[in-house]
Amino acid sequence: MIATDAVRVESTGANDMKTEDLRVNGVRIGGSSEADESGSRTIELPSGARAEVRKGLGRDLMRAQRTAAGGDASAVVFALIAELVRVDGRKVVYEDVLDMELADVLALQAEVIGENFERPPQRASQDSFDPDSQSGN
């Protein structure tokens, strides 16, 4: 293992290190997808490409927030897509998401946000209160 202040590189093998054994900052580089480890869904994008979307972890959101340093919510979602998605078996980076067809980006946004951000249950609406409509009984 090599560790510096900025990058941590780990290997599970000895001298015969394979790319599927290599991790940088906890992210697998090359080899089989991370989907094997944490479960994923495969969707077909409007362009015809196939995307694997894995369930996100806290570290994915943290990396996405660091990538989108300006704090723009849309940029964080794009960076989160880059963290969680493989397209046609290939890991994508933030710039790849920026260059994707809009229909594909919207499909991936819906998939990533829908899976990882559950909306709170809707409260039942209460009838509006009108003091003039009450009887004096």
Beta strands, then each sheet from edge to edge (+ up, - down):
strand 1: 2-3
strand 2: 8-11
strand 3: 22-24
strand 4: 27-28
strand 5: 40-44
strand 6: 50-54
strand 7: 85-87
strand 8: 90-91
sheet 1: 1+ 2- 3+ 4-
sheet 2: 5+ 6- 7+ 8-
end
